[in-house]
Amino acid sequence: MPLIVKDYTWTQTPSLLYITVPLKGVGPGKVDILCSENYLKVNFPPFLFEVFLCAPIDDTKSSAKVGNGVVVFTLYKKELELWKSLSLTDDKEKMQRIREQAVIKAQEKAKAEKEAKAVQKRDNEKYALQKTMKIEEEERKRIEDLKEQERKRATEELEQWKKVQSQAAEMQMARKEQQLQKEMQNKENKTTNEERQANLSKSLPGSLQQSATGHRGNKIQEKLKEKTLPAPRSSKCLQIQFTPRVFPTALRESRVAEEEEWLQKQADARRAMNADIPELKDLKEGERNPEWLKEKGNKLFATGNYLAAINAYNLAIRLNNKIPALYLNRCACHLKLRNLHKTIEDSSKALELLVPPVPDNAKARLKAHVRRGTAFCELELYVEGLQDYEAALKIDPYNLDVKADAEKIRQRIQGSLQDYEAALKIDPYNLDVKADAEKIRQRIQGSEP
């Protein structure tokens, strides 16, 4: 049975009513207030205060303040008059009816407020979705405009290049024609000079003709000697063809079988699509693509909206669960939200898909090991975390950040080993502590370079 509070005070004016209820040492957080037109209740276990007002009040304008060990009510009267008494004391049935009506009204008010909040929440979610769709539509339009501008620019550059090439070809043709005409002119002049020389030699006396003939013969022999000189070699282009390679490494340094297996797995993953998903009905045809959903998740991750990014990656994985980048990106979101066990699951799944190990997936495998190692360390599983960091260092031995983090983890494990050794000094016969210390010692020795 609650203890009824009777040592309250009240004062009034024609329009206002003030009631002060002592809380008797109970904190403000444990006070529950119910107010209606004719009923007022304050419940602060183990105490209870209730009053059945003799006249109605305006419960929408009235207020209550809790502080300094009391509850102070400021109640507005509906009728401007002074009351002879504060509460009803004689009609128990009426009092019970007033109490029940007050409770029902309070429940209806709470239900209405809950429904209003739910409606407001749905409206806000709808508004946010519309805004997001509008932003994405604007982004798509902007990208299409950029593509169109780039296409026009490339077309103009191509047309300009064609024009320049055409002009250059015309100029080269004109030069060739001029050179050909010049050669023909030179030949005609040479023929004319020879004819003149022959006519002149015929008209000279015999001795001069012989001298001229001998002189002309010497010139002809000199010209023949000049013509016997070898011509300079012409320049040529040697065409060298290299073996086409998908991976950047040279063929002598690569592992062809593993690389071909990795490329085949990537091609199979891109073809493995599951379109029978109810959530896809609201997406456009171009958006029903794991790559599009992955890019959307990346944009949401960049803005810090990690939960929305996880939803995008989840839908992409349901479409195609063979793409390791989806698990790798989702584990980064879980790591930001400190969902450490899910981080370990996603990074492990990514590592399962990133086989065989080839240079093309080395960067992804490095990220997966580092993120899983970070999650292990956050869970204080430093030995397992160190194993992942050492695996990452095997992939990239020159990564200074990974090397520094691995050294910090190793120092933390050594500190734990010192704690175990101190515990063994206190209780040298504790087999569990001794076994754990030996495991840590073996791990440290195995991780030393």
Secondary structure as UniProt FT lines:
FT   STRAND          3..4
FT   STRAND          9..12
FT   STRAND          16..22
FT   TURN            24..25
FT   HELIX           28..30
FT   STRAND          32..35
FT   STRAND          39..44
FT   TURN            45..46
FT   STRAND          47..53
FT   STRAND          57..67
FT   TURN            68..69
FT   STRAND          70..77
FT   HELIX           92..203
FT   HELIX           206..227
FT   TURN            251..253
FT   HELIX           256..271
FT   HELIX           278..282
FT   TURN            285..287
FT   HELIX           290..302
FT   TURN            303..304
FT   HELIX           306..319
FT   TURN            321..322
FT   HELIX           324..336
FT   TURN            337..338
FT   HELIX           340..353
FT   HELIX           359..361
FT   HELIX           362..378
FT   TURN            379..380
FT   HELIX           382..395
FT   TURN            397..398
FT   HELIX           400..426
FT   TURN            428..429
FT   HELIX           431..447
//
